[in-house]
Amino acid sequence: MAAAPAPAAVGGLEGNKEWMDAEDVKLVDALAAEGQSHLFADWPAAGEHDDDKRRLLDQLRHLDKSYAGGLVKYIRNARQLLKDSKEGVNPFEGCTPAVPEGEKLDFGSQHFRELERAGIAAAGEAAFVLVAGGLGERLGYSGIKVALPVESASGMCFLELYVKSILALGAKAGRALPLAIMTSDDTHQRTVDLLDKHSHWGAAPGQITLIKQEKVACLADNDARLALLPNDPFQVQTKPHGHGDVHMLLHSSGLADKWLADGFKWVCFFQDTNGLVFRALPAAIGVSVANDYDVNSLAVPRRAKEAIGAITRLTYPDGRHITMNVEYNQLDPLLRATIAPEGDVNDDTGFSPFPGNINQLVLKLSTYCAELHRHGGVIAEFVNPKYADASKEKFKSSTRLECMMQDFPKSLPEGCRVGFTVVNQVWAAYSPVKNSPADAAAKAAGGNPSHSATTGELDMYLTNCKMLQALGARIDGPQPAEFNGIKDLELWPRVAWSPLWACSWDDVEAKVTASKLHIGADAALVIEAPDAEIRSLDLQRGALVIKAASGGSQEAAAAGSNGTGGEAAAGAAGAAAEPAAAAAPIIVDGLTVDNVGWEWQPLDPDAGAAEEEYIRGFRVVRHEQQVLP
């Protein structure tokens, strides 16, 4: 009698459940019920490619745990948003726009300085969040963006500037102010390495916390079926979810709740390459205090139809009011359909009445934590599929859900106070580094801000010189310049200082006798010493660097004697290093400087250059300088 044939090996999901644990079975059953059976349909029988199957299960578990509500909620959210996208649903249907409540400030005015003082006092109860998940590839820089030098005179990188700004504010309050940095797979380890290399620039242990953003699953079609990699059927395609993930991470990590329990009242969000943010942020905190804002967006004047989101107050048909960011390509048609047939146009100031969003936020921490608990930190998401044709049935490539940090106010309950703070002088508050040299030159040629490493650096010098000038100093210049094909640039004297020396108008005024300060048009002044005081200085030509020191005499005068710049205040704010026991301020009095100095030399397009130089379009040649002490 012939032996009975062996039963055929069963593949797919049912044929493999026997080796899965209960957690895996629960997850795959839930996914299958949500239309995701295709993930497992081609699995071979148990015993074949089991390591690959486990690899997919591990990834699915990770994706499930890293999204508030899990993968099932992600798929359901995606299915609804994809349906709305296909049907052309207008999220602003029936809404009436209006100019929101807010403050417009002139940089350095009496009112600005009053708000800055109030904001610096309130900053002693503020936590800070840096969204830093990006590499600099778009700029032509292979490193993490926060490692880029803000400017070439001091060489200070963005992360150092931000950490020292927070240390300076903490020094005034006598406490360590927390900083959370959102990283990504691309930037996390390099951010850790940068902080460790510089001993966190003096921040206390535990003062800086890194929270890593995870990616989300990609979607293959309108049914929100998860997309597998074309060359690997055991891996789901993933992409970044957007910087709005920062809210979910602050909730899931417990950081926001901890800050509230520790007595902090405000949380300030900022992005990775705007070196001027801390020139405006204290005043914005002051505006939040004065107006009791739950949400305050730091904003800039915006030209009508300029490609930047607009802070807008919306009234819904049911009477609800929301103040939020509306993208520029949505604002104009909304205005035309409602209150302004001419659309988004400039008013008598030459700007649109709707200010421009720059993704720098001040939130009331109690309101923020309550909202995080209400929705788990998941804020309004959107989907932007690229359809293959007008039928909108197929995608050109997979898509995913995205979210934006500035959309947090969309879910706020009625009655919350939402406003904005505009600094009318854009150069003093917003000069981000986000475009490659070629893109920057094209934008500048079209009459738009280049938002390049070139202008980011030059605007730092401009702002510092304007501050000194407004206080009574004689600042020569600026000189005309052209770098990287960007024409009509202004190159001011290269003045740079550490936030530990000055983080406010009052600090600068207290440490500089402006009426006795002259800086020549082609000069450079770098102030690193926190306690330096300039009583009389004629920097006619060349470069002067005032360094922090560990010991010495009290004065750096015409003869060149000097004292030390201690960091005791930064120590009070959490600095690790002990200040020198006999530290005394460096006093510059009766000093005249005239040397060959430093040259901002335009790069030959064909010449080799470091990436940091290439994206700026110049190389700094340091011929000669005087260094104190």
Buried (B, 14 or more C-beta within 10 A) or exposed (E): EEEEEEEEEBBBBEBBBEEBEEEBBEBBEBBBEBBBBBBBEEBBBBEEBBEBBBBBBEBBBBBBEBBBEBBBBBBEBBBBBBBBBBEEEEEBEEBBBBBBBBBBBEBBBEEBBEBBBBBBBBBBBBBBBBBBBBBBEEBBBEBBBBBBBBBBBBEBBBBBBBBBBBBBBBBBBEBBBBBBBBBBEBBBEBBEEBBEEBEBBBBBEEBBBBBBBBBBBBBBBBBBBBBBEEEEBBEBBBBBBBBBBBBBBBBBBEBBBBBBEEEBBBBBBBBBBBBBBBBBBBBBBBBBBBBEBBBBBBBBBBBBBBEBBBBBBBBEEEEEBBBBBBEBEBBBEBBEBBEBEEBBEBEEEEBBBBBBBBBBBBBBBEBBBBBBEEBBBBBBBBBEBEBEEEEBEEBEEBBBBBBBBBBBBBBBEEEBBBBBBBBBBBBBBBBBBBBBBEBBBBBBEEEEBBBBBBBBBBBBBBBBBBBBBBBEBBBBBBEEBBBBBBEEBBBBBBBBBBBBBBBBBEBBBEBBBBEBBBBBBBBBBBBBBBBBBBBBBBBBBBBBBBBBBBEBEEBBBEEEBBBBBBBBBBBBBBBBEEBBEEBBBBBBBBBEBEBEBBBBEBBEEEEEBEBBBBBBBBBBEEEEBBEBB
